[in-house]
Amino acid sequence: MTKGWPNPGELVVCTVTKVVDFGAFVQLDEYDNKEGLIHISEVASGWVKYIRDHVREGQKIVCKVLDVNPKRGHIDLSFKDVNEHQRRETIQLWKNDQKASKWLQFVAAEAKIPPESLEEIKDKIRDEYGNLYAAFEDAAQGNMKSINKLGLAPNVVEALVKVAKDNVKIPSVDISGYVDIICPTPNGIDVIKKALKAAGSVEGGDGVTVEITYVGAPRYRIRVVAPDYKKAENILKQAAMQAIEQVKKHGGEGEFHRHMEEAKSFQ
C-alpha cells in the first residue's frame, strides 16, 4: 500500500464496490483502499444508458485521478480517460508491485527483520524507485548503485539480492549473426578453433551468453542472449570481430553478416 493520497493525472488500480444511477464508488487498491467516485459522465464517452454495461461491483479497473480533496476525503476519478494500453501497463505494474511486496516478506524472514523495520524499508524503496519491483530487478541484474543508496544493512542487501535472483525473471533478447572465416595456412584448422574460442569468450557481464555453432564451411553462427537489444548487438559485433581479427593475424580472412540472407560464401 502507498501512503498518502494520489495526485491528479495519476493512473490508479481500483476495485468497484458500489454502482448507482449517478456513478460508481471504488476503492483505490494502492492507497489503503481509500474511496473514490466515478461520476456517470466519466464512465464512458457519450450517453450511458445502463451504467452496469460498463462497470460492475467487484470489477478491477484502472482510473485516472481528476481531483483530490484530502480534507473532505473526496477523490474524483475518470474511467473513460484511460485507454487500453494504459490499462494493461498500469495493471501489470500493480501486479509486479504485489509480487515484490510478497518477496519482501521473504527478505524479512531471511534477514530476521521485525515488521516495523520492513515498513521502513518499503518506504525507502518507494522513495528511491517509485515502486518495489524495480529494486528487485536491479538486485537480480547486479545493478547495485541505487540499491546501495537505500542505506540498508548488509544482511538485508544480501537477502534482497538472494530473493531477487530466485524470483525475478530478467528480461532478455536473443539475436544471431554469422561469420565466414577461412585460413589457408597449414595450421588453419587450429587458427579457426582459436578464433572461435576468442569469439565465445567475449564478456558481457551478468545475463549475457555467447554461443558459437557450425553452419557449414566457412560459416559459423554466433548467438547472443543479453538483457537488452543494444547490449546484445554490441556483444555480437565484438564476438565477430574477435574471430575475424584472429584469422587475419595468421593470413586468413573473415566477414561478418548480421542476417543469414545477407551472408556470402567465399567460394
N, C-alpha and C positions, 0 to 999 in steps of 0.2 A: 504493500500500500504506500502511496505517495502522500506525505503530509501536506497540509495547507489546502489551497484552492487552485483550480485550473485557471489558465489565462485565456482571455478572449482570442479566438482564432485557433485554439488548440483542438486537436482531434482526440476524442476520448472514447474508451470502450464502456458501454453501458448495458445494463440489464433492464428490460421493460418490466415494471412492476404493476402498473395500472393503466388501462386505456379507457378514456372517457370521450364524450362527444366533442369537447373543445381541444383535445390533445392527448398526450401520453406522459405519464410520470415514469422516470427511470432512476436507477441507482448507478452512480459512477464507480465502476469496479476498481479503478486505480486510485480513487480519492476517498478511501474509507467509507464507501457506499453512500456518499452524500447524494441528496436527492436533486434531480433536475427536471425541468419541464420542456417538452417539445410541443409548442403550440401547433394547432392543426394546420396553420398556414405554413409551418416549417416541416411538415411531414412529407409532402410531395409537391412537385410543381403542378400548377393547375388546380382545378376543383377536386376536393376529396369527398366522394360520396359516402364511402364506408371506410372509416379510419383503420379498421382491422384488416382491410385488404393490404395494408402497408406495414403496420406494426401490431404485435400481439404480446400478451403477457408471457413472460419467461424468455422472450427472444433476446439474443445477444446482438447488439448493434453498435455501430460507430457513429458518433455525432460530432458536430462542430460546435464549439462553445461560442455563443453570441454575446452573452453578458453575465457578469458575476457580481453579486451583491452579498459579501460575507456577513454584513450586519443583519440583513434580513434573512440570510440563509437561502437566497434565491440563485439558481443557475438556469439561464435560458439557453436552450440548445436548438440546433437545426439538424434534421435527418436528411433533408433534400440536398443540402450543400456538400454532401460527401459523395465523391464518385467511387466507382468500383475499385479502381487501383488504390485509392487512399484507404478504402475499407479493408482490402486484403493486406496491405502493408501494415496498417495500424493493428489489426488483429494478430498478425504474425509477431510484431514487436511485443505485444501484450503476452502472447503465449510464451515467447522467449523469456520474458521477464518473470513469468510464473515458474518456468523451469529453473531459472537462475536462483530464484528465492528458495526453492527446494534444495538446490545444490549447496546453498549457504548453510542449510541445516547440517549437511554432511561435513562442511568445513568446520562448523561449530563443534560437532561431535569429535572430529579428528584432532582439533586443536584445543578441545576442552574449554570452549568459550561459554560463559554464562549468557542467558537470554538478553540481559540489558546491554551487554557488550556487543552482541550480534546486531542489535538495532543501531548502535553507533556505527558499526562497520557498514551496514546498509546505507546509512545517511552519507558516509564518506564516499562510498562508491557512486551513489547517485549524484553527489555534488561534483565529482570528477568526471564521470562518464555520461550522466544523464539517465542511464538505466543500468541494471545489474548485469545483464547478459554480456554487454561489451567488455566488462572486466574479465569475465571467464574466457572470452575469445582471445583477448590479449595474453592471458596467462597460458592458454593452450598453445599459442604460437610463439611463446617465449618473448613477447614484447613487454619487457618489464619496466620501461621508463615511467609510464603512467601508474603502473601497479605500485612502484616504489614511492610515488608521490602521495599515496594514501596514508603512509606512515604507520602501517600495520606491523605488529610484532613478527619477528622472523618465523616463528612456528605457524602463525596464521597465514603468512605468504606461502610457506611450504605446503600447507594443507590446501590452500586455494589453487595452487598450481597442480597439485596431485588430482584434486577433484575435477579441475578443468580438463586435464589430459584424459581422464577416464570417461568424461561425458560429452565434451564438445566435439562435434564433427567439423573439422576445419575445412572450409570451402576450398575447392581446388579446380584447376583447369588441366586438361590433358591434350597436348599437342605433339605433332611429329614433323620431322624434316628428314632429308636424305642427303648423304654424302657419297659421291663417286670418287674413290681413291684407287690409284694404281702406283706400283713401284716396280720398274723393270729390272732392278738390280738383283744379283744372285740371292741376297738375303731379303728380298722384297716381302715375302710372307711374314717374316719376323717384324719387319718395319711396320707393316699394316696392323699386325697384332698389337704392337706398342702404341700405334696411333689411335686405335680403337679403345685401348685401355686408358689413354690420356683423355679421350673424349668422355668416357664413362666416369672418370674421376673428378670432373668439374664439380666444385662445391657450390651449393646454392643456399645452404642453411636448412633450418627445420622445415619440414613439409615439402622438400624438393627431392625428386628421384630422377635419375637419368638411366635409360635403358638402351642398349645397342643390340640390334638384331640384323642378321644377314638376310638380304633380299635376293641377291643374285649378282655375281661378279659384273662390274666392280662396285655394286651399290649396297649401302648399309642404311638401315633405318635408325634414326635417333628419336626416342620417345622421351618427353619430359612431362612430369607431373609437378605442378607448383601451386602455391596459394592464389596467385593471380596471373592474368594473361601477360602483363608487361614483364613480370619476372620470368615466366615460362619462355617467352620469346628470347629474352636476353641469355638465359642459360642454354637454350637450343643453339643459338648462334655461337656462343663461346665453345660449346662442345664440338660443333662442326669445325670451327677454326683450329681447335687443338689438333684434331685429326689431320686436317689439311696441312698445317704447319709441320707436323711430324714427318709426313711423307715427302714434303718438299725439301726438307733438310737432307734427305737421303736420295735425292734425284728423282723423286716421284712427282705426281701431280694430283690435284683434287679439286672438286667443285661441290658447292652446297646448293641444295634445292629445297625450298620451303614446302612445295607441294609435289606429289608424285607425278602429276601430269606434266609438270614443268621439267622433270628430270630428263637429261640427255645422256645417252650412252657414249663411252669413249670409242666404241667400235665404229 
